[in-house]
Amino acid sequence: MATEGVPRIEMDDGRAYVTDVEITDSTVVDYLQQFDDDREREDAFVRALRVGVTTLDLAETSQQEEYVERKFTEMQRDLQEEIDRIEDEVEEKFGDDGHVPQIFEDHLGQDGHLKQHIEDAFSEDGPFTERLDEELGEDGERIQKALDPDTEGTPTYRLKRTLQDQIQDLRDKIEEQATAEETEEEIRQRTTLKGDDFEDTVENILSNLVYNTSNEVEYTGDTIGEISGRKVGDFVITLNDTGQRIVVEAKSDSGYSQRGIKEELADAVENRDADYGIIVFECESYIPNKVGYFHEFDSERLSVALKETEDDDVEPGFLRIAYNWARTRAVQGYVDSGTAFDPEAIQNAVSEVSDSIDRFSTIRKKTTSIRKTANEIDEELEEIEGEVKSELTDIRTEIQTAE
């Protein structure tokens, strides 16, 4: 595009201002003369200028691409030449007729030097065979003796003794484990403890108490009772003859005061809508001394412990007596005061049960400190238990007579 004069081009804020431009190129002039309107002519001029600038950019980019392609072709050619050179060197060194195969053939081939040296060393008259005969003796007598497991001092003898000792240690450990398991099982059977959970122990004892009777025991420790959000009261015993309910709460933790025990029992009775409540502690050491093994509150709630310390065995007899006591109290409360029965006879029987419990508790403590008289004490315990059963039978007979 031919112009005359020097055009002025000023740049300002992303704009270019072109002045004093005269175009004499006939192609450009003829193109602009197509437009009659000045506005259209100006737009056409700007488009033509934009196309020209774009064409120049494309031309420069094309030149750059040609340069890169040319350089890449040169590099590819140089790389291929280097690869061809390396292949020639490898073929020269490792080919069928190369230096390396020839070296292997000379040393390791059929007639190689190494093979000849090995044959010479290990032949019948070679140095290795002679040295073996010196070290091991004729026909290997010396090595046979060294490996004899019955010859003291040999490596195989020491290995044999080590294995024997390890096997014996293993047998001893197995016997110790078996003895420990048998002892644990004996304790489990003697204490009716079927697991580590004290609730399981209490449930086993209660199940045995109602076995072959019309009464039923139900685990309720996972259900909410009459008090909103409360689950207090682990078991409920239903006396089917009278329809009364005895709630039992099992505790294997310490720190309870007498007041706390009474409040726990009151909540359990209310929560399970029971007529009588029993709280069973695993150890007497968990509760105050004034409560002890066996303690009744207000003739409708009872606290009992099944052993003295954590190291002692659970004594199911205490819970058995507590259950019979609670059942008697519940039946006593059930009988209508206007019915023809002898309340004094029932009260006397209850007092006799209380005396029996006191004797039971005293004798039980003796068993923890006087082991030599254990058989005599156990016999007396059985006698007391029989007396309790007999007294409770008299109570039931009195009630049935009154009805």
Secondary structure as GFF3:
##gff-version 3
##sequence-region A 1 403
A	DSSP	beta_strand	3	4	.	.	.	ID=ss1
A	DSSP	beta_strand	8	12	.	.	.	ID=ss2
A	DSSP	beta_strand	15	19	.	.	.	ID=ss3
A	DSSP	beta_strand	22	23	.	.	.	ID=ss4
A	DSSP	alpha_helix	26	32	.	.	.	ID=ss5
A	DSSP	alpha_helix	38	94	.	.	.	ID=ss6
A	DSSP	alpha_helix	99	108	.	.	.	ID=ss7
A	DSSP	alpha_helix	113	122	.	.	.	ID=ss8
A	DSSP	alpha_helix	127	136	.	.	.	ID=ss9
A	DSSP	three_ten_helix	138	140	.	.	.	ID=ss10
A	DSSP	alpha_helix	141	146	.	.	.	ID=ss11
A	DSSP	alpha_helix	155	191	.	.	.	ID=ss12
A	DSSP	alpha_helix	198	210	.	.	.	ID=ss13
A	DSSP	beta_strand	216	219	.	.	.	ID=ss14
A	DSSP	beta_strand	235	239	.	.	.	ID=ss15
A	DSSP	beta_strand	244	251	.	.	.	ID=ss16
A	DSSP	alpha_helix	258	271	.	.	.	ID=ss17
A	DSSP	beta_strand	276	281	.	.	.	ID=ss18
A	DSSP	three_ten_helix	284	286	.	.	.	ID=ss19
A	DSSP	beta_strand	294	297	.	.	.	ID=ss20
A	DSSP	beta_strand	301	305	.	.	.	ID=ss21
A	DSSP	alpha_helix	316	334	.	.	.	ID=ss22
A	DSSP	alpha_helix	343	369	.	.	.	ID=ss23
A	DSSP	three_ten_helix	371	373	.	.	.	ID=ss24
A	DSSP	alpha_helix	374	402	.	.	.	ID=ss25
###
